[in-house]
Structure formats: structure tokens, C-alpha cells
Amino acid sequence: MWWGLLRTVALAATLLSGTDRPLGVAAQAGSVLHELRNVDRIDEIGAPGSTASAPAQHNSGATAASTPRSAPPAPGQTTTVSGRTGDVILLRGLMDVFSYGMDALGTRLQEKGFRTQVLNHSSWPKVAEELIRRYKSTRSPEPVFLIGHSLGADAVILMSERLAQQQVPVALVVTFDPVHPREAPPNVRRLINFYQSNNGWGVAVRPRPGSKSILVNNDLKDRTDISHTTIDKADFLHSRVIDEMIKLSKPIRRRIAG
């Protein structure tokens, strides 16, 4: 447990200092303790490691980035808008101020027709319950897409595990530099992990024995132009995520009642 706590405090201090090098953290710890209370199971599963690619929703400090793509209909009227299937959740990392690449990606996804929500990582339990409710209340559930950076990356894996307990499938999970090593949940069809094994924070996601999930660990250790605090903002990674999501979704016309 203490390894996870110290690692999270060190991450906070590094981000607050504006560098990518771990610093002394005692002076910084008090300002981030409220965030630590929201980190779920941060002590899980040992020390960081590397694995090869293998099969295998502003709310408690967060701001929803979901915006309408057309003017709302007049009262009593109904209109249709172009879109794509999918429940898309993007989770920022620590203190809700460092992971604005998630907002940029959310905007690009909206332009492609997806409905998105961008939230703080601590929102994941409530979001999971809402996704479970939706899945069980419809005969034609839409695919679930979960994307996160740093502690937000850890949180989308935890959310997937919660969904797995209720037999809710997840079409795609994308993690940007998760900071605590975890296994790919078995209900995830495809998990793509963009990380840097040499930046002091990013870790690989491990395949779960017997799982049929497709796991892709993409170690960007040779990209000196990106770091833990900028990997979530990389346009070329956003483009890849969008391509993956389009493959797993369908174009639709949504009806909006006035």
C-alpha cells in the first residue's frame, strides 16, 4: 500500500514542479492528499514491469466536455442528427489540471459524431454504475469506449473491472501512460496502452492468463518529444485512437426530442 501512496505523491510533486523528474515530496504532499483519497486500490500488483504485445463524466472537480452538435429542437418537435454509436468516457489524471489532452481528444471525437464525456479520474465508480444501468436497460446497448491518462488511465482499467463483474463488455480501452501496473480485464475486447517505460512513471499493462482480450503495449521510450505530462496531447496518438473507434462503431441518426 505504501509503495502506491508514495508513488502517487511523487507523481503529484513532479507534475506540480513542471518537470518530468521525481522531486522531494514532503512539502507537496499536503496539497494533494485529497486526491489520494480518490485513488482506488493504488497498491495493487507489485512493481512496474514491461510486457510484450499479446492477445490476451465539471463533477467533483471535473468538467464534462460533452456538447450538442446541433441546435436543440423547438418544444414539441423532434430532429435527427448524424452521429456514431458508443458511450465514450475520457478520464483526466491527478488534480484535474494536467490531462487536457483528454479534452482535445474528446473534441475531435465529437467532430466525428461521437458523444463524449471528459471527467476526473475520481468519477469512475459513478460512471461505471451508469454504464451498467444503461447496458441492462436496453436491448441494443452501444459499445463502450474508455480512455484515460495517468491516474485516469489506471481508473479506466478499474472501471472495466467493475463492468466485468456485471458482465458488461467494453469495446475498447485506451490508456495513456498509466502509473500503476495492472492486468487487462477479461471483458475488454481490445486494450491499447501508450506509455514510456523510461520516463519514471509509465508502465505496461499485463495480459491476463486465459483472457481473449487483445492487448497492445506501445512503448514510446524513443520519442524524446513527449513525456508523461504531454503524451496525452500527442495528435498522432489521438488520430490512432479515432481510427480504432471508428472501426468499432457504426454511423447512426439520433432522434432528439424538444
C-alpha positions in Angstrom: 0.0 0.0 0.0 2.7 2.5 1.0 4.5 1.9 -2.3 1.4 3.0 -4.2 0.8 6.0 -1.9 4.4 7.3 -2.2 4.4 6.8 -5.9 1.2 8.8 -6.3 2.5 11.6 -4.0 5.7 11.7 -6.0 3.7 11.9 -9.2 1.9 14.9 -7.8 5.1 16.7 -6.8 6.6 16.1 -10.2 3.6 17.5 -12.0 3.4 20.5 -9.7 7.0 21.2 -10.2 6.6 21.4 -14.0 9.3 18.8 -14.6 9.4 15.1 -15.5 11.9 14.2 -12.8 10.8 12.9 -9.3 11.5 15.5 -6.6 11.4 15.6 -2.8 7.7 15.3 -2.0 7.2 16.2 1.7 6.4 19.9 1.0 4.0 19.0 -1.8 2.1 16.2 -0.1 -0.4 18.2 1.9 -1.8 19.9 -1.2 -2.6 16.5 -2.9 -3.9 14.3 0.0 -7.5 15.0 -1.0 -6.7 13.4 -4.4 -5.2 10.4 -2.8 -8.4 9.6 -1.1 -10.0 9.2 -4.5 -7.4 6.7 -5.8 -8.8 3.2 -5.7 -6.6 0.2 -5.0 -3.4 2.1 -5.8 -1.3 -0.5 -4.0 -2.3 -3.3 -6.3 0.1 -5.7 -8.0 3.7 -5.2 -7.3 6.3 -3.1 -9.1 6.3 -1.8 -12.6 7.3 -4.0 -15.5 7.2 -4.4 -19.2 5.2 -6.9 -21.3 5.2 -7.6 -24.9 2.1 -7.0 -27.0 -0.1 -10.1 -26.7 -3.7 -11.3 -27.2 -4.8 -11.8 -24.1 -18.4 12.4 -16.6 -17.5 19.9 -14.1 -18.4 17.0 -11.4 -16.3 16.7 -8.2 -13.7 18.8 -9.8 -14.3 17.5 -13.3 -15.8 19.2 -16.4 -17.9 17.3 -18.9 -16.8 18.1 -22.4 -20.0 16.8 -24.0 -21.6 19.5 -26.2 -24.6 19.4 -28.6 -23.7 19.0 -32.2 -26.7 20.9 -33.5 -29.2 23.5 -32.2 -31.9 21.9 -29.9 -35.3 21.4 -31.4 -38.2 23.7 -30.5 -40.5 22.4 -27.8 -42.7 19.6 -29.1 -40.5 19.0 -32.2 -38.1 16.1 -32.9 -35.0 16.3 -35.0 -32.3 13.9 -36.0 -28.5 14.4 -36.0 -25.7 12.4 -37.5 -23.5 10.5 -35.1 -21.8 7.3 -34.3 -22.6 4.6 -31.8 -20.8 4.4 -28.5 -20.6 5.6 -24.9 -17.3 7.4 -24.7 -15.7 8.3 -21.4 -12.4 10.1 -21.1 -10.8 10.5 -17.7 -8.2 13.0 -16.7 -5.4 12.4 -14.1 -4.3 14.0 -10.9 -5.9 17.3 -9.7 -7.9 17.6 -13.0 -5.4 20.1 -14.4 -2.7 18.2 -16.2 -4.5 15.9 -18.7 -6.2 18.4 -21.1 -5.2 16.2 -24.0 -8.3 14.2 -23.0 -10.4 17.4 -23.7 -8.7 17.8 -27.1 -9.3 14.2 -28.0 -12.9 14.5 -26.8 -13.5 17.5 -29.1 -12.0 15.6 -32.1 -14.3 12.6 -31.3 -17.3 14.9 -31.2 -16.4 16.2 -34.6 -16.5 12.6 -35.8 -20.0 12.1 -34.4 -19.3 10.6 -31.0 -21.0 11.6 -27.8 -18.2 12.1 -25.2 -17.8 13.0 -21.5 -14.5 14.2 -20.1 -14.2 13.8 -16.3 -11.8 13.5 -13.4 -10.4 10.0 -12.6 -12.2 10.0 -9.3 -15.6 9.9 -11.1 -15.1 6.4 -12.3 -17.3 4.5 -9.8 -20.4 6.6 -10.6 -19.7 6.4 -14.3 -19.4 2.6 -14.0 -22.8 2.4 -12.3 -24.4 4.5 -15.0 -22.9 2.3 -17.8 -24.2 -0.8 -16.0 -27.7 0.7 -15.7 -27.7 1.6 -19.4 -26.5 -1.8 -20.5 -29.1 -3.6 -18.5 -32.0 -1.3 -19.6 -31.7 -1.6 -23.3 -31.9 -4.5 -25.8 -29.3 -2.9 -28.1 -26.5 -1.4 -26.0 -24.0 0.7 -27.7 -20.2 -0.1 -27.5 -18.3 1.3 -24.5 -15.1 3.2 -25.1 -12.9 4.1 -22.1 -9.9 6.4 -22.4 -7.7 7.9 -19.7 -4.3 9.5 -18.9 -2.1 8.8 -15.9 -4.3 8.1 -12.9 -7.2 8.4 -15.4 -5.6 5.5 -17.3 -5.5 3.5 -14.1 -9.1 4.4 -13.5 -10.4 3.2 -16.8 -9.0 -0.2 -16.1 -10.6 -0.2 -12.6 -13.9 0.8 -14.3 -13.6 -2.0 -16.8 -13.1 -4.5 -13.9 -16.2 -3.2 -12.2 -18.1 -3.6 -15.5 -16.8 -7.1 -15.9 -18.4 -8.0 -12.5 -21.8 -7.2 -14.1 -21.0 -8.9 -17.5 -20.8 -5.6 -19.3 -18.5 -5.8 -22.3 -16.1 -3.0 -23.2 -15.2 -2.5 -26.9 -12.0 -0.5 -26.4 -9.8 0.8 -23.6 -7.0 3.2 -24.4 -4.5 4.1 -21.7 -2.0 7.0 -21.9 0.9 6.3 -19.5 -0.8 4.5 -16.6 1.2 4.7 -13.4 0.3 1.5 -11.6 0.7 -1.9 -13.2 -2.5 -3.8 -13.8 -3.9 -6.6 -15.9 -6.1 -6.2 -18.9 -9.7 -7.0 -17.7 -11.3 -10.0 -19.5 -14.4 -8.1 -20.7 -12.3 -5.7 -22.8 -12.3 -6.6 -26.5 -9.2 -4.5 -27.2 -6.8 -2.5 -25.0 -4.2 -0.2 -26.3 -1.6 1.2 -23.9 0.6 4.1 -25.0 3.3 4.5 -22.4 7.0 5.3 -21.9 9.0 2.8 -19.9 11.8 5.2 -19.3 10.0 8.4 -18.1 9.8 7.3 -14.4 6.0 6.8 -14.4 4.5 4.9 -17.3 4.1 1.1 -17.1 2.9 -1.7 -19.3 -0.4 -3.4 -18.9 -0.1 -7.1 -18.3 -2.1 -9.8 -20.2 -4.4 -11.8 -18.0 -3.9 -15.6 -18.3 -6.6 -17.2 -20.3 -8.1 -13.9 -21.5 -9.1 -13.5 -25.1 -8.7 -9.7 -24.9 -6.3 -8.2 -27.5 -3.6 -6.2 -25.6 -1.3 -3.8 -27.4 1.5 -2.2 -25.3 3.1 0.6 -27.4 6.3 1.7 -25.6 7.2 5.2 -26.8 10.5 5.3 -25.0 12.4 6.6 -28.1 10.1 9.6 -28.5 12.1 12.3 -26.8 9.5 14.9 -27.9 6.9 13.6 -25.5 6.8 12.9 -21.7 4.3 11.8 -19.1 2.8 15.2 -19.0 2.5 15.6 -22.8 1.8 12.1 -24.1 -2.0 12.6 -23.7 -1.8 15.6 -26.1 0.0 13.9 -29.0 -2.0 14.4 -32.2 -0.6 11.3 -33.8 -1.9 9.2 -30.9 -5.3 10.9 -31.0 -5.6 10.0 -34.7 -4.9 6.4 -34.0 -7.5 6.3 -31.2 -10.1 7.8 -33.6 -9.3 5.3 -36.3 -9.7 2.4 -33.8 -13.0 3.8 -32.5 -14.5 4.2 -36.0 -13.7 0.6 -36.7 -15.7 -0.5 -33.6 -18.7 1.9 -34.0 -21.4 2.4 -36.6 -22.9 5.6 -38.1 -26.4 6.4 -36.8 -29.1 9.1 -36.8 -30.0 10.1 -33.3 -33.5 11.4 -32.6 -33.6 14.4 -30.2 -37.0 15.4 -28.7 -37.7 19.1 -27.9 
